[in-house]
Amino acid sequence: MLGAGLVLTRLPAGTGLPCPLRAITGVPCPLCGMTTSVKATLAAHLGDAMAANPAGVVAVVLAMVLLVTRPERIPVPPVAVVVAVLGAMWLFELARFGLLPGF
């Protein structure tokens, strides 16, 4: 996964698939900006990565930790945690694209 990410940093800008939800509705999904964020993180542009989607930085750090520690079993977070994280990511994206009133 990290090898593919390093290759991603060498690809031209705009490479990737468009978000289906955003293409159809104009509303970004919680994962919008993840490719840009991971690419920026792997290129050591943390400011750009955080602006695109902070979860991309977390994903790269988590992948590196798992690669180094090589646990026998990867813990799965409770559903409530996953829902809360996705909700926070979606709120971030809605604010980033100016779709939340007052932000």
C-alpha positions in Angstrom: 0.0 0.0 0.0 2.8 2.5 0.9 4.6 1.5 -2.3 1.5 2.3 -4.4 1.3 5.6 -2.5 4.9 6.5 -3.3 4.1 5.8 -7.0 1.0 8.0 -6.6 3.3 11.0 -5.7 4.9 10.7 -9.2 1.7 10.8 -11.2 0.5 14.0 -12.7 -2.1 16.1 -10.8 -5.7 15.2 -11.4 -5.0 11.4 -11.7 -7.7 9.4 -10.0 -11.4 8.6 -10.1 -14.0 11.3 -9.6 -16.2 11.0 -6.5 -19.5 9.5 -7.7 -21.6 11.3 -5.0 -20.1 14.7 -5.7 -20.4 14.2 -9.5 -24.1 13.3 -9.2 -25.2 15.6 -6.3 -22.5 18.2 -5.9 -22.2 17.2 -2.3 -18.7 15.8 -1.3 -18.5 12.5 0.5 -16.5 12.0 3.7 -13.6 10.5 1.7 -13.3 13.4 -0.8 -9.8 14.7 -0.8 -8.2 11.5 0.5 -6.2 10.8 -2.6 -4.9 14.3 -2.6 -4.2 14.1 1.1 -2.3 10.8 1.0 -0.3 12.0 -2.0 0.6 15.3 -0.2 1.5 13.4 3.0 3.8 11.0 1.1 5.4 14.0 -0.6 5.9 15.6 2.9 3.5 18.5 2.2 1.6 18.2 5.4 -0.2 21.6 5.2 -1.6 20.6 1.8 -2.5 17.2 3.1 -4.4 18.6 6.1 -6.2 21.1 3.9 -7.4 18.3 1.6 -8.5 15.8 4.3 -6.8 15.3 7.6 -7.8 11.7 7.6 -5.3 11.1 4.8 -2.4 11.9 7.1 -3.9 9.6 9.8 -4.2 6.8 7.2 -0.6 7.1 6.1 0.6 7.2 9.7 -1.6 4.2 10.6 -0.3 2.3 7.6 3.3 2.9 8.6 2.7 1.9 12.2 1.0 -1.3 11.1 3.8 -2.0 8.6 6.5 -1.6 11.3 4.7 -3.4 14.1 3.2 -6.1 12.0 0.5 -7.2 14.5 -0.9 -10.7 14.2 -4.4 -9.3 14.4 -5.5 -5.8 13.4 -8.0 -4.4 15.9 -11.3 -3.4 14.4 -12.8 -0.3 15.9 -16.4 -0.4 17.2 -19.1 0.7 14.7 -19.9 3.8 16.8 -16.3 5.0 16.4 -16.3 4.4 12.6 -19.6 6.3 12.3 -18.3 9.2 14.5 -15.1 9.4 12.4 -16.9 9.3 9.1 -19.4 11.9 10.4 -16.5 14.2 11.5 -14.8 13.7 8.1 -18.1 14.6 6.3 -18.6 17.8 8.4 -15.0 18.8 7.5 -15.7 18.3 3.8 -19.0 20.1 3.9 -17.3 23.1 5.6 -14.4 22.9 3.2 -16.7 23.2 0.2 -18.8 25.9 1.9 -21.9 23.8 2.2 -22.4 24.4 5.9 -24.0 27.7 6.8 -21.8 29.9 9.0 -18.5 28.2 8.1 
